[in-house]
Amino acid sequence: MEDFIIIVNRIEDLQLTQDRSELELIFDRAKRTIVGGQDVHLVRQSRNGQQEKFQTISNEQDFEEYRKQVFRFL
């Protein structure tokens, strides 16, 4: 298994449209990655497709905190 990348722009779009099912799918894959011993990287993607990593989550506690933050706005 390899590290998982979450593009936060996409997460923000899904929050705006309140697409809980798609968010759940993304977070389920991310959690499986963490449980499998890999990292989850949060990146912001620019309009030209360049990705800038700004945070790495490597444990379940930090992941659950991030997940709570995202779902708090729904």
C-alpha positions in Angstrom: 0.0 0.0 0.0 1.2 3.5 -0.7 0.6 6.9 0.8 -2.7 8.6 0.1 -3.1 12.1 -1.1 -6.1 14.2 -0.2 -6.6 17.3 -2.4 -8.2 19.8 0.0 -9.7 21.8 -2.9 -11.8 18.8 -3.7 -12.8 18.4 0.0 -13.9 22.0 0.1 -16.0 21.6 -3.1 -17.6 18.5 -1.6 -18.4 20.4 1.6 -20.0 23.2 -0.4 -22.2 20.7 -2.2 -22.7 18.7 1.0 -21.8 15.4 -0.7 -21.4 13.3 2.4 -21.2 10.0 0.5 -18.2 11.1 -1.6 -16.5 12.5 1.5 -17.1 9.2 3.3 -15.5 7.3 0.4 -12.4 9.5 0.5 -12.0 9.3 4.3 -12.6 5.6 4.3 -9.7 5.1 1.9 -7.5 7.5 3.9 -8.2 5.7 7.1 -7.3 2.3 5.5 -4.1 3.9 4.5 -3.3 5.1 8.0 -4.3 1.7 9.5 -2.0 0.0 7.0 1.0 2.0 8.2 1.2 4.6 5.5 0.7 8.4 5.6 -2.0 10.7 4.3 -0.8 13.9 2.7 -2.9 17.0 2.5 -2.2 19.0 -0.6 -3.6 22.1 -2.3 -3.8 22.0 -6.0 -3.3 25.2 -8.1 -5.2 26.0 -11.3 -2.3 24.8 -13.4 -2.3 21.4 -11.6 0.7 21.9 -9.4 0.3 20.3 -6.0 1.7 21.8 -2.8 1.8 19.5 0.3 1.2 21.3 3.5 0.5 18.6 6.0 1.1 14.9 6.6 -1.1 12.8 8.8 0.5 9.6 10.1 -1.6 8.4 13.0 -5.3 7.6 13.6 -5.8 10.3 16.2 -4.6 13.2 14.0 -6.7 11.7 11.1 -9.8 11.6 13.2 -9.3 15.2 14.3 -9.0 16.3 10.6 -12.1 14.2 9.7 -14.1 15.9 12.5 -13.1 19.3 11.2 -14.2 18.5 7.7 -17.6 17.0 8.7 -18.3 19.7 11.3 -19.2 22.1 8.4 -21.9 19.8 7.0 
